[in-house]
Amino acid sequence: MQTLTNKQTGNRGEEAAVRFLKSRGYAILKRNYRTVHGEIDCVAQKDGAVIFVEVKTRRSRQYGTALEAVTSKQQTRICLTAALFLQERGMMDSPCRFDVLTVEARGGRALCRHLQNAFDCSNAGL
């Protein structure tokens, strides 16, 4: 049996996350949005709100949960990147939120957990 690299595992997790979001009525606006500040895995929209989704994929909980991996430093980068996304698209007045979607690989299946409003970017003006 071939072991997946971390990048391959992450890519599969992001695919599972997108399928999960779409199945719940989210429109995907952009994947892997990159700026000098960082990257946002998925930008979605639902009910008029722009949702910035950080996807964390894990094969096990040996090194902590996926949610624990979204550090305050990473949250700051996501906030700055989100502000640029909204500014570029003239969406600064749109309501937005920051979610974390964890994907845990279990026996060839992906178990998704969606934490809405996982963190706040009010200090970044969002």
QUIWOWO-V68520 format. One line per field, one symbol per residue. ss: DSSP state (A for helix, B for strand, O for the rest). phi: phi as a letter, one per 20 degrees, with the letter a starting at -180 (. if undefined). psi: psi as a letter, one per 20 degrees, with the letter a starting at -180 (. if undefined). A space follows every 10 residues. Layout:
ss->???
phi->???
psi->???
This chain:
ss->OOOOOAAAAA AAAAAAAAAA AAAOOOBBBB BBBBOOOOBB BBBBBBOOBB BBBBBBBBOO OOOOOOAAAO OAAAAAAAAA AAAAAAAAOO OOOOOBBBBB BBBBBBOOBB BBBBBBBBBO OAAAOO
phi->.eeffgffff ffffffffgg fffdneeeea dlfdcfeqcd fbdcbblnde dededcdceb dgdnfffffe ffffffffff ffffgffgdm dfeffbbcdc decdfclndd edcddflfbd cffend
psi->pppqrhgggg ghghghgggg ghijjppohq qlpqahhaqp gpprppkiqp popppppqhr jhkrrhhhin rhghgggggg ggggggghjk khipqrroqp oqpppoljqp oppooqlhrq khijj.
